């Protein structure tokens, strides 16, 4: 079995993503897919006291960085 590379090994985990916009935007969600075109992240959005899922594709050109949301002990 081939070793998964970063960020592919984070698929299914909560990640933090920084997106290039006029005002840099950071978000936390579950990494669903990684491919040559970009990443897919699922977010939980609260609206009218209800939780909704929103899935977003980010092309690599818009991704500043991506990292695990969990902090690992040394």
PyMOL Python script that loads the backbone (N, CA, C, O; Angstrom):
from pymol import cmd

cmd.read_pdbstr("""\
ATOM      1  N   UNK A   1       0.845  -1.184   0.000  1.00  0.00           N
ATOM      2  CA  UNK A   1       0.000   0.000   0.000  1.00  0.00           C
ATOM      3  C   UNK A   1       0.887   1.243   0.000  1.00  0.00           C
ATOM      4  O   UNK A   1       1.794   1.365   0.824  1.00  0.00           O
ATOM      5  N   UNK A   2       0.629   2.144  -0.907  1.00  0.00           N
ATOM      6  CA  UNK A   2       1.423   3.367  -1.015  1.00  0.00           C
ATOM      7  C   UNK A   2       1.113   4.301   0.145  1.00  0.00           C
ATOM      8  O   UNK A   2      -0.025   4.397   0.606  1.00  0.00           O
ATOM      9  N   UNK A   3       2.149   4.982   0.601  1.00  0.00           N
ATOM     10  CA  UNK A   3       1.981   5.963   1.668  1.00  0.00           C
ATOM     11  C   UNK A   3       1.249   7.184   1.114  1.00  0.00           C
ATOM     12  O   UNK A   3       1.607   7.707   0.059  1.00  0.00           O
ATOM     13  N   UNK A   4       0.219   7.632   1.840  1.00  0.00           N
ATOM     14  CA  UNK A   4      -0.514   8.828   1.411  1.00  0.00           C
ATOM     15  C   UNK A   4       0.284  10.069   1.747  1.00  0.00           C
ATOM     16  O   UNK A   4       0.885  10.169   2.817  1.00  0.00           O
ATOM     17  N   UNK A   5       0.284  11.005   0.830  1.00  0.00           N
ATOM     18  CA  UNK A   5       0.985  12.265   1.009  1.00  0.00           C
ATOM     19  C   UNK A   5       0.036  13.309   1.596  1.00  0.00           C
ATOM     20  O   UNK A   5      -1.186  13.170   1.538  1.00  0.00           O
ATOM     21  N   UNK A   6       0.631  14.349   2.157  1.00  0.00           N
ATOM     22  CA  UNK A   6      -0.142  15.493   2.637  1.00  0.00           C
ATOM     23  C   UNK A   6      -0.572  16.287   1.424  1.00  0.00           C
ATOM     24  O   UNK A   6       0.277  16.481   0.554  1.00  0.00           O
ATOM     25  N   UNK A   7      -1.771  16.761   1.268  1.00  0.00           N
ATOM     26  CA  UNK A   7      -2.889  16.725   2.205  1.00  0.00           C
ATOM     27  C   UNK A   7      -3.809  15.509   2.036  1.00  0.00           C
ATOM     28  O   UNK A   7      -4.798  15.399   2.760  1.00  0.00           O
ATOM     29  N   UNK A   8      -3.514  14.602   1.111  1.00  0.00           N
ATOM     30  CA  UNK A   8      -4.389  13.445   0.895  1.00  0.00           C
ATOM     31  C   UNK A   8      -4.610  12.641   2.175  1.00  0.00           C
ATOM     32  O   UNK A   8      -5.699  12.107   2.387  1.00  0.00           O
ATOM     33  N   UNK A   9      -3.593  12.548   3.028  1.00  0.00           N
ATOM     34  CA  UNK A   9      -3.752  11.744   4.243  1.00  0.00           C
ATOM     35  C   UNK A   9      -4.702  12.401   5.241  1.00  0.00           C
ATOM     36  O   UNK A   9      -5.090  11.767   6.223  1.00  0.00           O
ATOM     37  N   UNK A  10      -5.085  13.658   5.013  1.00  0.00           N
ATOM     38  CA  UNK A  10      -6.031  14.331   5.892  1.00  0.00           C
ATOM     39  C   UNK A  10      -7.489  14.161   5.444  1.00  0.00           C
ATOM     40  O   UNK A  10      -8.393  14.664   6.111  1.00  0.00           O
ATOM     41  N   UNK A  11      -7.731  13.470   4.339  1.00  0.00           N
ATOM     42  CA  UNK A  11      -9.114  13.264   3.873  1.00  0.00           C
ATOM     43  C   UNK A  11      -9.916  12.591   4.981  1.00  0.00           C
ATOM     44  O   UNK A  11      -9.495  11.584   5.550  1.00  0.00           O
ATOM     45  N   UNK A  12     -11.079  13.168   5.274  1.00  0.00           N
ATOM     46  CA  UNK A  12     -11.942  12.679   6.348  1.00  0.00           C
ATOM     47  C   UNK A  12     -11.717  13.382   7.675  1.00  0.00           C
ATOM     48  O   UNK A  12     -12.512  13.224   8.601  1.00  0.00           O
ATOM     49  N   UNK A  13     -10.636  14.163   7.780  1.00  0.00           N
ATOM     50  CA  UNK A  13     -10.315  14.898   9.004  1.00  0.00           C
ATOM     51  C   UNK A  13     -10.766  16.348   8.910  1.00  0.00           C
ATOM     52  O   UNK A  13     -10.989  16.880   7.823  1.00  0.00           O
ATOM     53  N   UNK A  14     -10.895  16.979  10.082  1.00  0.00           N
ATOM     54  CA  UNK A  14     -11.163  18.410  10.133  1.00  0.00           C
ATOM     55  C   UNK A  14      -9.875  19.147   9.774  1.00  0.00           C
ATOM     56  O   UNK A  14      -8.806  18.838  10.300  1.00  0.00           O
ATOM     57  N   UNK A  15      -9.988  20.116   8.881  1.00  0.00           N
ATOM     58  CA  UNK A  15      -8.840  20.919   8.470  1.00  0.00           C
ATOM     59  C   UNK A  15      -9.195  22.402   8.535  1.00  0.00           C
ATOM     60  O   UNK A  15     -10.365  22.783   8.500  1.00  0.00           O
ATOM     61  N   UNK A  16      -8.161  23.219   8.631  1.00  0.00           N
ATOM     62  CA  UNK A  16      -8.306  24.660   8.506  1.00  0.00           C
ATOM     63  C   UNK A  16      -7.754  25.035   7.138  1.00  0.00           C
ATOM     64  O   UNK A  16      -6.703  24.543   6.725  1.00  0.00           O
ATOM     65  N   UNK A  17      -8.469  25.907   6.442  1.00  0.00           N
ATOM     66  CA  UNK A  17      -8.086  26.309   5.089  1.00  0.00           C
ATOM     67  C   UNK A  17      -8.048  27.831   5.023  1.00  0.00           C
ATOM     68  O   UNK A  17      -8.955  28.503   5.513  1.00  0.00           O
ATOM     69  N   UNK A  18      -6.998  28.369   4.417  1.00  0.00           N
ATOM     70  CA  UNK A  18      -6.916  29.801   4.156  1.00  0.00           C
ATOM     71  C   UNK A  18      -7.097  30.004   2.659  1.00  0.00           C
ATOM     72  O   UNK A  18      -6.383  29.419   1.844  1.00  0.00           O
ATOM     73  N   UNK A  19      -8.067  30.845   2.316  1.00  0.00           N
ATOM     74  CA  UNK A  19      -8.439  31.071   0.923  1.00  0.00           C
ATOM     75  C   UNK A  19      -8.034  32.487   0.513  1.00  0.00           C
ATOM     76  O   UNK A  19      -8.216  33.443   1.267  1.00  0.00           O
ATOM     77  N   UNK A  20      -7.475  32.602  -0.708  1.00  0.00           N
ATOM     78  CA  UNK A  20      -7.108  33.912  -1.260  1.00  0.00           C
ATOM     79  C   UNK A  20      -8.354  34.628  -1.750  1.00  0.00           C
ATOM     80  O   UNK A  20      -9.019  34.174  -2.681  1.00  0.00           O
ATOM     81  N   UNK A  21      -8.657  35.722  -1.131  1.00  0.00           N
ATOM     82  CA  UNK A  21      -9.731  36.613  -1.571  1.00  0.00           C
ATOM     83  C   UNK A  21      -9.217  38.034  -1.358  1.00  0.00           C
ATOM     84  O   UNK A  21      -8.074  38.221  -0.941  1.00  0.00           O
ATOM     85  N   UNK A  22     -10.046  39.030  -1.636  1.00  0.00           N
ATOM     86  CA  UNK A  22      -9.641  40.413  -1.369  1.00  0.00           C
ATOM     87  C   UNK A  22      -9.280  40.581   0.103  1.00  0.00           C
ATOM     88  O   UNK A  22      -8.335  41.290   0.449  1.00  0.00           O
ATOM     89  N   UNK A  23     -10.050  39.914   0.962  1.00  0.00           N
ATOM     90  CA  UNK A  23      -9.755  39.853   2.391  1.00  0.00           C
ATOM     91  C   UNK A  23      -9.534  38.377   2.697  1.00  0.00           C
ATOM     92  O   UNK A  23     -10.486  37.599   2.631  1.00  0.00           O
ATOM     93  N   UNK A  24      -8.299  37.958   3.033  1.00  0.00           N
ATOM     94  CA  UNK A  24      -8.047  36.535   3.267  1.00  0.00           C
ATOM     95  C   UNK A  24      -9.073  35.925   4.224  1.00  0.00           C
ATOM     96  O   UNK A  24      -9.424  36.512   5.247  1.00  0.00           O
ATOM     97  N   UNK A  25      -9.534  34.752   3.866  1.00  0.00           N
ATOM     98  CA  UNK A  25     -10.599  34.081   4.595  1.00  0.00           C
ATOM     99  C   UNK A  25     -10.079  32.746   5.101  1.00  0.00           C
ATOM    100  O   UNK A  25      -9.406  32.018   4.371  1.00  0.00           O
ATOM    101  N   UNK A  26     -10.391  32.424   6.357  1.00  0.00           N
ATOM    102  CA  UNK A  26     -10.032  31.129   6.923  1.00  0.00           C
ATOM    103  C   UNK A  26     -11.303  30.422   7.346  1.00  0.00           C
ATOM    104  O   UNK A  26     -12.248  31.051   7.824  1.00  0.00           O
ATOM    105  N   UNK A  27     -11.321  29.097   7.165  1.00  0.00           N
ATOM    106  CA  UNK A  27     -12.489  28.307   7.516  1.00  0.00           C
ATOM    107  C   UNK A  27     -12.039  26.935   7.999  1.00  0.00           C
ATOM    108  O   UNK A  27     -10.945  26.477   7.668  1.00  0.00           O
ATOM    109  N   UNK A  28     -12.889  26.286   8.782  1.00  0.00           N
ATOM    110  CA  UNK A  28     -12.618  24.939   9.274  1.00  0.00           C
ATOM    111  C   UNK A  28     -13.735  24.024   8.808  1.00  0.00           C
ATOM    112  O   UNK A  28     -14.913  24.358   8.936  1.00  0.00           O
ATOM    113  N   UNK A  29     -13.367  22.865   8.265  1.00  0.00           N
ATOM    114  CA  UNK A  29     -14.351  21.893   7.798  1.00  0.00           C
ATOM    115  C   UNK A  29     -13.698  20.544   7.570  1.00  0.00           C
ATOM    116  O   UNK A  29     -12.502  20.378   7.809  1.00  0.00           O
ATOM    117  N   UNK A  30     -14.482  19.581   7.106  1.00  0.00           N
ATOM    118  CA  UNK A  30     -13.988  18.236   6.860  1.00  0.00           C
ATOM    119  C   UNK A  30     -13.486  18.128   5.424  1.00  0.00           C
ATOM    120  O   UNK A  30     -14.217  18.422   4.478  1.00  0.00           O
ATOM    121  N   UNK A  31     -12.237  17.705   5.271  1.00  0.00           N
ATOM    122  CA  UNK A  31     -11.646  17.538   3.947  1.00  0.00           C
ATOM    123  C   UNK A  31     -12.255  16.303   3.290  1.00  0.00           C
ATOM    124  O   UNK A  31     -12.140  15.193   3.810  1.00  0.00           O
ATOM    125  N   UNK A  32     -12.903  16.503   2.142  1.00  0.00           N
ATOM    126  CA  UNK A  32     -13.598  15.414   1.463  1.00  0.00           C
ATOM    127  C   UNK A  32     -12.814  14.846   0.292  1.00  0.00           C
ATOM    128  O   UNK A  32     -12.869  13.643   0.036  1.00  0.00           O
ATOM    129  N   UNK A  33     -12.077  15.704  -0.429  1.00  0.00           N
ATOM    130  CA  UNK A  33     -11.377  15.248  -1.626  1.00  0.00           C
ATOM    131  C   UNK A  33     -10.186  16.151  -1.915  1.00  0.00           C
ATOM    132  O   UNK A  33     -10.202  17.349  -1.631  1.00  0.00           O
ATOM    133  N   UNK A  34      -9.153  15.542  -2.487  1.00  0.00           N
ATOM    134  CA  UNK A  34      -7.971  16.270  -2.943  1.00  0.00           C
ATOM    135  C   UNK A  34      -7.644  15.737  -4.325  1.00  0.00           C
ATOM    136  O   UNK A  34      -7.525  14.526  -4.509  1.00  0.00           O
ATOM    137  N   UNK A  35      -7.496  16.635  -5.311  1.00  0.00           N
ATOM    138  CA  UNK A  35      -7.098  16.188  -6.650  1.00  0.00           C
ATOM    139  C   UNK A  35      -6.239  17.273  -7.298  1.00  0.00           C
ATOM    140  O   UNK A  35      -5.933  18.287  -6.672  1.00  0.00           O
ATOM    141  N   UNK A  36      -5.861  17.057  -8.530  1.00  0.00           N
ATOM    142  CA  UNK A  36      -4.992  17.988  -9.227  1.00  0.00           C
ATOM    143  C   UNK A  36      -5.601  19.364  -9.426  1.00  0.00           C
ATOM    144  O   UNK A  36      -4.876  20.340  -9.619  1.00  0.00           O
ATOM    145  N   UNK A  37      -6.924  19.456  -9.381  1.00  0.00           N
ATOM    146  CA  UNK A  37      -7.601  20.734  -9.592  1.00  0.00           C
ATOM    147  C   UNK A  37      -7.766  21.538  -8.307  1.00  0.00           C
ATOM    148  O   UNK A  37      -7.829  22.766  -8.352  1.00  0.00           O
ATOM    149  N   UNK A  38      -7.837  20.846  -7.140  1.00  0.00           N
ATOM    150  CA  UNK A  38      -8.048  21.563  -5.890  1.00  0.00           C
ATOM    151  C   UNK A  38      -8.528  20.648  -4.786  1.00  0.00           C
ATOM    152  O   UNK A  38      -8.256  19.448  -4.797  1.00  0.00           O
ATOM    153  N   UNK A  39      -9.255  21.228  -3.819  1.00  0.00           N
ATOM    154  CA  UNK A  39      -9.750  20.476  -2.675  1.00  0.00           C
ATOM    155  C   UNK A  39     -11.254  20.690  -2.513  1.00  0.00           C
ATOM    156  O   UNK A  39     -11.803  21.698  -2.957  1.00  0.00           O
ATOM    157  N   UNK A  40     -11.906  19.725  -1.869  1.00  0.00           N
ATOM    158  CA  UNK A  40     -13.322  19.826  -1.532  1.00  0.00           C
ATOM    159  C   UNK A  40     -13.429  19.739  -0.014  1.00  0.00           C
ATOM    160  O   UNK A  40     -12.912  18.805   0.599  1.00  0.00           O
ATOM    161  N   UNK A  41     -14.108  20.725   0.593  1.00  0.00           N
ATOM    162  CA  UNK A  41     -14.255  20.790   2.041  1.00  0.00           C
ATOM    163  C   UNK A  41     -15.739  20.924   2.371  1.00  0.00           C
ATOM    164  O   UNK A  41     -16.449  21.714   1.749  1.00  0.00           O
ATOM    165  N   UNK A  42     -16.211  20.139   3.365  1.00  0.00           N
ATOM    166  CA  UNK A  42     -17.602  20.221   3.827  1.00  0.00           C
ATOM    167  C   UNK A  42     -17.639  21.019   5.127  1.00  0.00           C
ATOM    168  O   UNK A  42     -16.891  20.737   6.063  1.00  0.00           O
ATOM    169  N   UNK A  43     -18.500  21.998   5.171  1.00  0.00           N
ATOM    170  CA  UNK A  43     -18.648  22.864   6.330  1.00  0.00           C
ATOM    171  C   UNK A  43     -20.030  22.698   6.939  1.00  0.00           C
ATOM    172  O   UNK A  43     -20.982  22.320   6.257  1.00  0.00           O
ATOM    173  N   UNK A  44     -20.128  22.986   8.236  1.00  0.00           N
ATOM    174  CA  UNK A  44     -21.428  23.079   8.889  1.00  0.00           C
ATOM    175  C   UNK A  44     -21.743  24.555   9.031  1.00  0.00           C
ATOM    176  O   UNK A  44     -20.953  25.321   9.584  1.00  0.00           O
ATOM    177  N   UNK A  45     -22.919  24.953   8.523  1.00  0.00           N
ATOM    178  CA  UNK A  45     -23.348  26.347   8.559  1.00  0.00           C
ATOM    179  C   UNK A  45     -24.596  26.420   9.431  1.00  0.00           C
ATOM    180  O   UNK A  45     -25.538  25.652   9.239  1.00  0.00           O
ATOM    181  N   UNK A  46     -24.600  27.345  10.388  1.00  0.00           N
ATOM    182  CA  UNK A  46     -25.764  27.524  11.255  1.00  0.00           C
ATOM    183  C   UNK A  46     -26.614  28.650  10.697  1.00  0.00           C
ATOM    184  O   UNK A  46     -26.127  29.757  10.466  1.00  0.00           O
ATOM    185  N   UNK A  47     -27.899  28.353  10.480  1.00  0.00           N
ATOM    186  CA  UNK A  47     -28.841  29.340   9.963  1.00  0.00           C
ATOM    187  C   UNK A  47     -30.187  29.093  10.627  1.00  0.00           C
ATOM    188  O   UNK A  47     -30.687  27.968  10.609  1.00  0.00           O
ATOM    189  N   UNK A  48     -30.781  30.128  11.213  1.00  0.00           N
ATOM    190  CA  UNK A  48     -32.068  30.006  11.906  1.00  0.00           C
ATOM    191  C   UNK A  48     -32.023  28.903  12.958  1.00  0.00           C
ATOM    192  O   UNK A  48     -32.951  28.103  13.071  1.00  0.00           O
ATOM    193  N   UNK A  49     -30.931  28.867  13.728  1.00  0.00           N
ATOM    194  CA  UNK A  49     -30.720  27.873  14.788  1.00  0.00           C
ATOM    195  C   UNK A  49     -30.725  26.435  14.292  1.00  0.00           C
ATOM    196  O   UNK A  49     -30.942  25.518  15.084  1.00  0.00           O
ATOM    197  N   UNK A  50     -30.491  26.214  13.004  1.00  0.00           N
ATOM    198  CA  UNK A  50     -30.386  24.877  12.439  1.00  0.00           C
ATOM    199  C   UNK A  50     -29.028  24.730  11.780  1.00  0.00           C
ATOM    200  O   UNK A  50     -28.477  25.695  11.251  1.00  0.00           O
ATOM    201  N   UNK A  51     -28.493  23.520  11.814  1.00  0.00           N
ATOM    202  CA  UNK A  51     -27.213  23.240  11.163  1.00  0.00           C
ATOM    203  C   UNK A  51     -27.448  22.708   9.758  1.00  0.00           C
ATOM    204  O   UNK A  51     -28.286  21.830   9.549  1.00  0.00           O
ATOM    205  N   UNK A  52     -26.706  23.242   8.801  1.00  0.00           N
ATOM    206  CA  UNK A  52     -26.772  22.802   7.407  1.00  0.00           C
ATOM    207  C   UNK A  52     -25.360  22.480   6.943  1.00  0.00           C
ATOM    208  O   UNK A  52     -24.390  23.079   7.409  1.00  0.00           O
ATOM    209  N   UNK A  53     -25.252  21.532   6.022  1.00  0.00           N
ATOM    210  CA  UNK A  53     -23.962  21.196   5.454  1.00  0.00           C
ATOM    211  C   UNK A  53     -23.788  21.957   4.145  1.00  0.00           C
ATOM    212  O   UNK A  53     -24.704  22.046   3.328  1.00  0.00           O
ATOM    213  N   UNK A  54     -22.596  22.499   3.970  1.00  0.00           N
ATOM    214  CA  UNK A  54     -22.242  23.176   2.724  1.00  0.00           C
ATOM    215  C   UNK A  54     -20.923  22.582   2.252  1.00  0.00           C
ATOM    216  O   UNK A  54     -19.943  22.566   2.997  1.00  0.00           O
ATOM    217  N   UNK A  55     -20.898  22.100   1.028  1.00  0.00           N
ATOM    218  CA  UNK A  55     -19.691  21.518   0.455  1.00  0.00           C
ATOM    219  C   UNK A  55     -19.158  22.475  -0.596  1.00  0.00           C
ATOM    220  O   UNK A  55     -19.899  22.927  -1.469  1.00  0.00           O
ATOM    221  N   UNK A  56     -17.856  22.787  -0.506  1.00  0.00           N
ATOM    222  CA  UNK A  56     -17.246  23.798  -1.364  1.00  0.00           C
ATOM    223  C   UNK A  56     -16.001  23.232  -2.032  1.00  0.00           C
ATOM    224  O   UNK A  56     -15.190  22.565  -1.390  1.00  0.00           O
ATOM    225  N   UNK A  57     -15.856  23.504  -3.332  1.00  0.00           N
ATOM    226  CA  UNK A  57     -14.635  23.187  -4.066  1.00  0.00           C
ATOM    227  C   UNK A  57     -13.776  24.433  -4.119  1.00  0.00           C
ATOM    228  O   UNK A  57     -14.255  25.510  -4.476  1.00  0.00           O
ATOM    229  N   UNK A  58     -12.489  24.290  -3.758  1.00  0.00           N
ATOM    230  CA  UNK A  58     -11.530  25.381  -3.849  1.00  0.00           C
ATOM    231  C   UNK A  58     -10.439  24.995  -4.841  1.00  0.00           C
ATOM    232  O   UNK A  58      -9.712  24.032  -4.594  1.00  0.00           O
ATOM    233  N   UNK A  59     -10.298  25.719  -5.963  1.00  0.00           N
ATOM    234  CA  UNK A  59      -9.175  25.457  -6.882  1.00  0.00           C
ATOM    235  C   UNK A  59      -7.853  25.777  -6.168  1.00  0.00           C
ATOM    236  O   UNK A  59      -7.800  26.652  -5.304  1.00  0.00           O
ATOM    237  N   UNK A  60      -6.801  25.061  -6.539  1.00  0.00           N
ATOM    238  CA  UNK A  60      -5.500  25.294  -5.907  1.00  0.00           C
ATOM    239  C   UNK A  60      -5.064  26.752  -5.995  1.00  0.00           C
ATOM    240  O   UNK A  60      -4.380  27.237  -5.093  1.00  0.00           O
ATOM    241  N   UNK A  61      -5.437  27.460  -7.049  1.00  0.00           N
ATOM    242  CA  UNK A  61      -5.023  28.863  -7.200  1.00  0.00           C
ATOM    243  C   UNK A  61      -5.555  29.740  -6.076  1.00  0.00           C
ATOM    244  O   UNK A  61      -5.012  30.818  -5.836  1.00  0.00           O
ATOM    245  N   UNK A  62      -6.605  29.305  -5.378  1.00  0.00           N
ATOM    246  CA  UNK A  62      -7.196  30.118  -4.317  1.00  0.00           C
ATOM    247  C   UNK A  62      -6.782  29.675  -2.916  1.00  0.00           C
ATOM    248  O   UNK A  62      -7.128  30.336  -1.937  1.00  0.00           O
ATOM    249  N   UNK A  63      -6.047  28.565  -2.802  1.00  0.00           N
ATOM    250  CA  UNK A  63      -5.681  28.033  -1.485  1.00  0.00           C
ATOM    251  C   UNK A  63      -4.318  28.589  -1.057  1.00  0.00           C
ATOM    252  O   UNK A  63      -3.302  28.321  -1.698  1.00  0.00           O
ATOM    253  N   UNK A  64      -4.308  29.372   0.040  1.00  0.00           N
ATOM    254  CA  UNK A  64      -3.045  29.845   0.620  1.00  0.00           C
ATOM    255  C   UNK A  64      -2.353  28.706   1.355  1.00  0.00           C
ATOM    256  O   UNK A  64      -1.175  28.428   1.128  1.00  0.00           O
ATOM    257  N   UNK A  65      -3.098  28.052   2.237  1.00  0.00           N
ATOM    258  CA  UNK A  65      -2.564  26.930   2.993  1.00  0.00           C
ATOM    259  C   UNK A  65      -3.708  26.070   3.528  1.00  0.00           C
ATOM    260  O   UNK A  65      -4.863  26.495   3.576  1.00  0.00           O
ATOM    261  N   UNK A  66      -3.350  24.845   3.929  1.00  0.00           N
ATOM    262  CA  UNK A  66      -4.289  23.914   4.548  1.00  0.00           C
ATOM    263  C   UNK A  66      -3.524  23.177   5.629  1.00  0.00           C
ATOM    264  O   UNK A  66      -2.365  22.812   5.434  1.00  0.00           O
ATOM    265  N   UNK A  67      -4.172  22.954   6.784  1.00  0.00           N
ATOM    266  CA  UNK A  67      -3.520  22.246   7.888  1.00  0.00           C
ATOM    267  C   UNK A  67      -4.570  21.519   8.721  1.00  0.00           C
ATOM    268  O   UNK A  67      -5.749  21.872   8.680  1.00  0.00           O
ATOM    269  N   UNK A  68      -4.146  20.501   9.479  1.00  0.00           N
ATOM    270  CA  UNK A  68      -5.099  19.815  10.350  1.00  0.00           C
ATOM    271  C   UNK A  68      -5.653  20.778  11.394  1.00  0.00           C
ATOM    272  O   UNK A  68      -4.924  21.634  11.895  1.00  0.00           O
ATOM    273  N   UNK A  69      -6.924  20.647  11.721  1.00  0.00           N
ATOM    274  CA  UNK A  69      -7.537  21.507  12.728  1.00  0.00           C
ATOM    275  C   UNK A  69      -7.092  21.087  14.126  1.00  0.00           C
ATOM    276  O   UNK A  69      -7.040  21.919  15.033  1.00  0.00           O
ATOM    277  N   UNK A  70      -6.774  19.814  14.309  1.00  0.00           N
ATOM    278  CA  UNK A  70      -6.352  19.304  15.602  1.00  0.00           C
ATOM    279  C   UNK A  70      -4.893  19.650  15.863  1.00  0.00           C
ATOM    280  O   UNK A  70      -4.065  19.587  14.954  1.00  0.00           O
ATOM    281  N   UNK A  71      -4.585  20.007  17.069  1.00  0.00           N
ATOM    282  CA  UNK A  71      -3.213  20.281  17.463  1.00  0.00           C
ATOM    283  C   UNK A  71      -2.655  18.983  18.045  1.00  0.00           C
ATOM    284  O   UNK A  71      -3.267  18.382  18.927  1.00  0.00           O
ATOM    285  N   UNK A  72      -1.492  18.553  17.550  1.00  0.00           N
ATOM    286  CA  UNK A  72      -0.870  17.326  18.016  1.00  0.00           C
ATOM    287  C   UNK A  72       0.147  17.638  19.110  1.00  0.00           C
ATOM    288  O   UNK A  72       0.918  18.591  18.990  1.00  0.00           O
ATOM    289  N   UNK A  73       0.152  16.830  20.187  1.00  0.00           N
ATOM    290  CA  UNK A  73       1.172  17.040  21.221  1.00  0.00           C
ATOM    291  C   UNK A  73       2.558  16.678  20.694  1.00  0.00           C
ATOM    292  O   UNK A  73       2.692  15.848  19.794  1.00  0.00           O
ATOM    293  N   UNK A  74       3.578  17.302  21.257  1.00  0.00           N
ATOM    294  CA  UNK A  74       4.962  16.993  20.858  1.00  0.00           C
ATOM    295  C   UNK A  74       5.385  15.653  21.398  1.00  0.00           C
ATOM    296  O   UNK A  74       6.515  15.224  21.167  1.00  0.00           O
TER     297      UNK A  74
END
""", "prot")
cmd.dss("prot")
cmd.show_as("cartoon", "prot")
cmd.util.cbc("prot")
cmd.orient("prot")
